Amino acid sequence: MILRKIQNDPAKMTSTAMAFIAIGLSLITIGITWPKASPLLIHAGTDWNDFVRGAILGFAIVLEIAGVAFAASAAAAKKRQAQ
């Protein structure tokens, strides 16, 4: 619902896309370093660490794809407004 409100404003869509990409890249960094930097309190086994790492990486990939999709739709909207 919030994303529908910015659908007609390419500038806001671009900033939202860049935010998604930045958050996705941050989560990828956390996912890559998870086995080395996971807190010692979460030693429930390697299966849980692998699950958390996979969930973080999966969510990061979804955010990256959403950011690229928003950027592409913002570019298309900006092109339509210029014509």
Backbone as JSON Lines, residues from 0, in Angstrom:
{"i":0,"aa":"M","n":[0.8,-1.17,0.0],"ca":[0.0,0.0,0.0],"c":[0.86,1.26,0.0]}
{"i":1,"aa":"I","n":[1.92,1.25,0.78],"ca":[2.81,2.41,0.81],"c":[3.53,2.54,-0.53]}
{"i":2,"aa":"L","n":[3.89,1.41,-1.12],"ca":[4.61,1.46,-2.39],"c":[3.71,1.93,-3.52]}
{"i":3,"aa":"R","n":[2.41,1.77,-3.4],"ca":[1.49,2.26,-4.44],"c":[1.44,3.79,-4.46]}
{"i":4,"aa":"K","n":[1.65,4.41,-3.31],"ca":[1.59,5.86,-3.22],"c":[2.74,6.52,-3.96]}
{"i":5,"aa":"I","n":[3.88,5.85,-4.05],"ca":[5.03,6.44,-4.74],"c":[5.13,6.01,-6.19]}
{"i":6,"aa":"Q","n":[4.15,5.27,-6.67],"ca":[4.21,4.72,-8.01],"c":[4.23,5.81,-9.09]}
{"i":7,"aa":"N","n":[3.64,6.96,-8.84],"ca":[3.56,8.01,-9.85],"c":[4.69,9.02,-9.74]}
{"i":8,"aa":"D","n":[5.58,8.88,-8.78],"ca":[6.69,9.8,-8.59],"c":[8.02,9.08,-8.82]}
{"i":9,"aa":"P","n":[8.64,9.27,-9.99],"ca":[9.89,8.54,-10.29],"c":[11.03,8.86,-9.33]}
{"i":10,"aa":"A","n":[11.08,10.07,-8.8],"ca":[12.17,10.42,-7.88],"c":[12.06,9.6,-6.59]}
{"i":11,"aa":"K","n":[10.86,9.48,-6.06],"ca":[10.66,8.68,-4.84],"c":[10.87,7.19,-5.11]}
{"i":12,"aa":"M","n":[10.48,6.75,-6.31],"ca":[10.69,5.34,-6.65],"c":[12.18,5.03,-6.75]}
{"i":13,"aa":"T","n":[12.94,5.96,-7.3],"ca":[14.38,5.75,-7.43],"c":[15.04,5.67,-6.06]}
{"i":14,"aa":"S","n":[14.66,6.57,-5.16],"ca":[15.25,6.52,-3.82],"c":[14.85,5.26,-3.07]}
{"i":15,"aa":"T","n":[13.62,4.8,-3.27],"ca":[13.19,3.55,-2.66],"c":[13.96,2.37,-3.23]}
{"i":16,"aa":"A","n":[14.18,2.38,-4.53],"ca":[14.95,1.31,-5.17],"c":[16.38,1.27,-4.63]}
{"i":17,"aa":"M","n":[16.99,2.43,-4.48],"ca":[18.35,2.47,-3.96],"c":[18.4,2.02,-2.5]}
{"i":18,"aa":"A","n":[17.34,2.32,-1.73],"ca":[17.29,1.85,-0.35],"c":[17.18,0.32,-0.3]}
{"i":19,"aa":"F","n":[16.33,-0.25,-1.17],"ca":[16.24,-1.71,-1.23],"c":[17.58,-2.34,-1.59]}
{"i":20,"aa":"I","n":[18.26,-1.76,-2.55],"ca":[19.55,-2.31,-2.97],"c":[20.58,-2.19,-1.85]}
{"i":21,"aa":"A","n":[20.61,-1.05,-1.16],"ca":[21.58,-0.87,-0.07],"c":[21.31,-1.85,1.08]}
{"i":22,"aa":"I","n":[20.05,-2.02,1.44],"ca":[19.71,-2.96,2.51],"c":[20.03,-4.39,2.07]}
{"i":23,"aa":"G","n":[19.75,-4.72,0.81],"ca":[20.07,-6.04,0.29],"c":[21.56,-6.32,0.32]}
{"i":24,"aa":"L","n":[22.36,-5.33,-0.06],"ca":[23.82,-5.52,-0.02],"c":[24.32,-5.68,1.41]}
{"i":25,"aa":"S","n":[23.72,-4.95,2.34],"ca":[24.1,-5.1,3.75],"c":[23.76,-6.49,4.26]}
{"i":26,"aa":"L","n":[22.59,-6.99,3.87],"ca":[22.21,-8.34,4.3],"c":[23.08,-9.41,3.65]}
{"i":27,"aa":"I","n":[23.52,-9.18,2.43],"ca":[24.44,-10.14,1.8],"c":[25.75,-10.19,2.57]}
{"i":28,"aa":"T","n":[26.23,-9.03,3.01],"ca":[27.46,-8.99,3.81],"c":[27.27,-9.74,5.12]}
{"i":29,"aa":"I","n":[26.13,-9.53,5.76],"ca":[25.85,-10.25,7.01],"c":[25.74,-11.75,6.75]}
{"i":30,"aa":"G","n":[25.09,-12.13,5.65],"ca":[24.95,-13.55,5.33],"c":[26.27,-14.23,5.03]}
{"i":31,"aa":"I","n":[27.15,-13.52,4.36],"ca":[28.46,-14.11,4.03],"c":[29.3,-14.29,5.29]}
{"i":32,"aa":"T","n":[29.25,-13.31,6.19],"ca":[30.07,-13.39,7.4],"c":[29.38,-14.1,8.55]}
{"i":33,"aa":"W","n":[28.16,-14.58,8.35],"ca":[27.4,-15.21,9.43],"c":[28.13,-16.37,10.1]}
{"i":34,"aa":"P","n":[28.73,-17.31,9.38],"ca":[29.38,-18.43,10.08],"c":[30.53,-17.99,11.0]}
{"i":35,"aa":"K","n":[31.22,-16.91,10.64],"ca":[32.34,-16.45,11.46],"c":[31.89,-15.51,12.57]}
{"i":36,"aa":"A","n":[30.82,-14.76,12.34],"ca":[30.44,-13.7,13.28],"c":[29.18,-14.01,14.06]}
{"i":37,"aa":"S","n":[28.62,-15.18,13.9],"ca":[27.38,-15.48,14.64],"c":[27.7,-15.55,16.14]}
{"i":38,"aa":"P","n":[26.81,-15.02,16.94],"ca":[27.05,-15.03,18.39],"c":[27.16,-16.45,18.94]}
{"i":39,"aa":"L","n":[27.91,-16.58,19.97],"ca":[28.11,-17.9,20.58],"c":[26.85,-18.41,21.25]}
{"i":40,"aa":"L","n":[25.9,-17.52,21.53],"ca":[24.67,-17.95,22.18],"c":[23.75,-18.74,21.25]}
{"i":41,"aa":"I","n":[23.98,-18.66,19.96],"ca":[23.1,-19.32,18.99],"c":[23.69,-20.65,18.53]}
{"i":42,"aa":"H","n":[24.41,-21.32,19.37],"ca":[25.0,-22.6,18.96],"c":[24.01,-23.73,19.18]}
{"i":43,"aa":"A","n":[22.96,-23.71,18.39],"ca":[21.97,-24.77,18.45],"c":[22.31,-25.88,17.46]}
{"i":44,"aa":"G","n":[23.39,-25.74,16.75],"ca":[23.82,-26.73,15.78],"c":[24.08,-26.1,14.44]}
{"i":45,"aa":"T","n":[24.77,-26.83,13.59],"ca":[25.12,-26.28,12.28],"c":[23.9,-26.14,11.38]}
{"i":46,"aa":"D","n":[22.89,-26.98,11.6],"ca":[21.69,-26.89,10.76],"c":[20.99,-25.55,10.95]}
{"i":47,"aa":"W","n":[20.88,-25.07,12.19],"ca":[20.23,-23.78,12.44],"c":[21.05,-22.63,11.89]}
{"i":48,"aa":"N","n":[22.37,-22.72,12.03],"ca":[23.23,-21.67,11.47],"c":[23.1,-21.63,9.95]}
{"i":49,"aa":"D","n":[23.03,-22.79,9.33],"ca":[22.85,-22.84,7.87],"c":[21.49,-22.29,7.47]}
{"i":50,"aa":"F","n":[20.45,-22.6,8.26],"ca":[19.12,-22.09,7.97],"c":[19.08,-20.57,8.06]}
{"i":51,"aa":"V","n":[19.65,-20.02,9.12],"ca":[19.63,-18.56,9.3],"c":[20.43,-17.89,8.19]}
{"i":52,"aa":"R","n":[21.57,-18.46,7.86],"ca":[22.38,-17.89,6.78],"c":[21.63,-17.94,5.46]}
{"i":53,"aa":"G","n":[20.98,-19.04,5.16],"ca":[20.21,-19.15,3.92],"c":[19.02,-18.2,3.89]}
{"i":54,"aa":"A","n":[18.36,-18.04,5.03],"ca":[17.23,-17.11,5.1],"c":[17.69,-15.68,4.88]}
{"i":55,"aa":"I","n":[18.81,-15.31,5.49],"ca":[19.34,-13.95,5.3],"c":[19.73,-13.73,3.84]}
{"i":56,"aa":"L","n":[20.41,-14.68,3.25],"ca":[20.82,-14.53,1.85],"c":[19.61,-14.51,0.92]}
{"i":57,"aa":"G","n":[18.61,-15.32,1.2],"ca":[17.41,-15.32,0.37],"c":[16.66,-14.01,0.45]}
{"i":58,"aa":"F","n":[16.52,-13.46,1.65],"ca":[15.85,-12.17,1.81],"c":[16.64,-11.07,1.12]}
{"i":59,"aa":"A","n":[17.97,-11.15,1.19],"ca":[18.81,-10.15,0.53],"c":[18.63,-10.2,-0.98]}
{"i":60,"aa":"I","n":[18.55,-11.39,-1.54],"ca":[18.36,-11.52,-2.98],"c":[17.01,-10.97,-3.39]}
{"i":61,"aa":"V","n":[15.97,-11.21,-2.59],"ca":[14.64,-10.67,-2.88],"c":[14.68,-9.14,-2.87]}
{"i":62,"aa":"L","n":[15.37,-8.54,-1.9],"ca":[15.47,-7.09,-1.85],"c":[16.24,-6.53,-3.04]}
{"i":63,"aa":"E","n":[17.28,-7.23,-3.47],"ca":[18.04,-6.79,-4.63],"c":[17.18,-6.81,-5.89]}
{"i":64,"aa":"I","n":[16.44,-7.88,-6.08],"ca":[15.57,-7.99,-7.25],"c":[14.47,-6.93,-7.2]}
{"i":65,"aa":"A","n":[13.9,-6.7,-6.02],"ca":[12.87,-5.67,-5.89],"c":[13.45,-4.29,-6.18]}
{"i":66,"aa":"G","n":[14.66,-4.03,-5.74],"ca":[15.31,-2.75,-6.03],"c":[15.54,-2.54,-7.5]}
{"i":67,"aa":"V","n":[15.98,-3.56,-8.19],"ca":[16.2,-3.45,-9.64],"c":[14.87,-3.25,-10.36]}
{"i":68,"aa":"A","n":[13.85,-3.97,-9.92],"ca":[12.53,-3.81,-10.55],"c":[11.98,-2.4,-10.33]}
{"i":69,"aa":"F","n":[12.14,-1.88,-9.13],"ca":[11.68,-0.52,-8.86],"c":[12.47,0.5,-9.68]}
{"i":70,"aa":"A","n":[13.77,0.3,-9.8],"ca":[14.58,1.23,-10.58],"c":[14.17,1.2,-12.05]}
{"i":71,"aa":"A","n":[13.9,0.02,-12.57],"ca":[13.48,-0.09,-13.98],"c":[12.11,0.57,-14.2]}
{"i":72,"aa":"S","n":[11.19,0.36,-13.27],"ca":[9.87,0.99,-13.42],"c":[9.96,2.5,-13.23]}
{"i":73,"aa":"A","n":[10.86,2.96,-12.38],"ca":[11.05,4.41,-12.21],"c":[11.63,5.03,-13.47]}
{"i":74,"aa":"A","n":[12.56,4.32,-14.11],"ca":[13.13,4.83,-15.35],"c":[12.08,4.88,-16.45]}
{"i":75,"aa":"A","n":[11.22,3.87,-16.5],"ca":[10.15,3.87,-17.5],"c":[9.14,4.99,-17.24]}
{"i":76,"aa":"A","n":[8.82,5.23,-15.97],"ca":[7.89,6.3,-15.62],"c":[8.48,7.66,-15.94]}
{"i":77,"aa":"K","n":[9.77,7.8,-15.69],"ca":[10.43,9.08,-16.0],"c":[10.47,9.32,-17.51]}
{"i":78,"aa":"K","n":[10.68,8.26,-18.25],"ca":[10.69,8.38,-19.71],"c":[9.29,8.75,-20.24]}
{"i":79,"aa":"R","n":[8.25,8.17,-19.64],"ca":[6.87,8.49,-20.03],"c":[6.53,9.94,-19.73]}
{"i":80,"aa":"Q","n":[6.99,10.43,-18.59],"ca":[6.72,11.82,-18.22],"c":[7.46,12.8,-19.12]}
{"i":81,"aa":"A","n":[8.61,12.41,-19.63],"ca":[9.4,13.3,-20.49],"c":[8.76,13.44,-21.88]}
{"i":82,"aa":"Q","n":[7.98,12.46,-22.28],"ca":[7.39,12.51,-23.63],"c":[6.19,13.34,-23.67]}
